[in-house]
Amino acid sequence: MSNQIQAIKGTQDVLPPYGDALRILENTLLELARNRGYSEIRTPVFEATELFSRGVGGTSDIVQKEMYTFMDKGGRSLTLRPEGTAGVVRALLERGLFNEAMPQKLSYIISCYRYEKPQAGRYREFRQFGAECFGASSPAADGELIALVSAIFAALALPIRLEINSIGCPKCRPDYHRALKEYFVKHAENLCRTCQERLERNPLRILDCKSPICGGVAQNAPKGLDYLCKECEVHFSGLQDFLQALSIEYTVNPRIVRGLDYYTKTVFEFITDAIGAQGTVCGGGRYDGLVEELGGGSLPAIGFAMGLERLELLLQASGKKPPIPAPCTLYIVPMGDAATKYAASLCEKLRSSGVHAQFDLMVRSVKAQMKYAGKIGAAYTAVLGGDEMSAGKVIIKRMSDGERFELGLEGFVEEILRISG
Ligand code: HAM
């Protein structure tokens, strides 16, 4: 055991049959997004480091402390994606998607990498389901995107609360930054070292600091909503009208600022208290300046990402499990070499008609095979030997109650489809 290699801290293995259940869950999410016009995009796991330092932003914790960055053999600095939005914007620009009809709605399921201190709900490798909508600047786009997240939680019957805020735009934010700076300078000696640095570079980040002392100081800090320009104010009230029209409950929380630098105007989080300290299951917002920041033209955008491990924790905490697909329908127990070959071809026929069928691969005794069929949860078994093959009939055993009945090998697939409904 001593020289056995262990998984890296902060990573997880998904074991069967849970992996199948997760795949069904992921398909449900993608399907709900597809119903609203979101089409799946896939981008690389690693990108040029500069994409994230420019995209996610130099003052974010992600870029400052959490990226898995390495030099490749060609001497380029590469980074494992800490989030999905920057890569999607890079692809949009590089592949000319911005020339397509707008809005462009893109969804994804990806793995992300952040060097954070692992704990329940916080990992170094984690998965996100995300959606990004490009081209639409109206509050209707914000409302529709938030409605997608609400629909997901409703479809999974999960309780959650929505908190929204507006953090303004490049026009009004400098005023707010100034007010924040003036306020925090007065309390500078109480701030942690990181926040003292943030004071100079981006005082907004102090509002997001995890230290309870900085949190206490931030309680009485000026609120961004009091500094919004007319355009941001109208946008924010337009979003609220939209949410009300869709009967989506929300609260305005001026403390929500989000940990990434690209946001403008709307920011939002879906939060639960049921899974411990890492209760933000989903976060997102508008990022009207990111496409330009990454070298494109002016293109408004809004998106979100949902942490899938946190979604799973919430499912567990709510006593729900992602549905596990039905196990094996028919397990064929062959006796001897010829019967094994016959069983193999019978299984292929069943499988091509969508039946989950298996047969013995281990040359085991009938008893051991029956035991295995029970362990994998097979609904029916059929013992197949020379006699059955020559008679053209097999005895089927229903495993739930031991009931046995005969089926002809002629028209066998149709019969199995009929009995397994
Ligand atoms: P984010 O808030 O950094 O936003 O991450 C989104 C979600 O990913 C979080 O709410 C959380 O559920 C999950 N998450 C983040 N870090 C971890 C971790 N270490 N372990 C487990 N789960 C984690 C973004 O990533 C933005 N790209 C969202 C977005 C898309 N904004 C606009 N478009």
Residues whose N, C-alpha, C, O or C-beta is under 5 A from the ligand:
A	BS01	HAM	E83 G84 T85 R114 E116 G121 R122 Y123 F126 A131 T280 V281 C282 G283 G284 G285 G303 F304 A305 M306 G307 R310
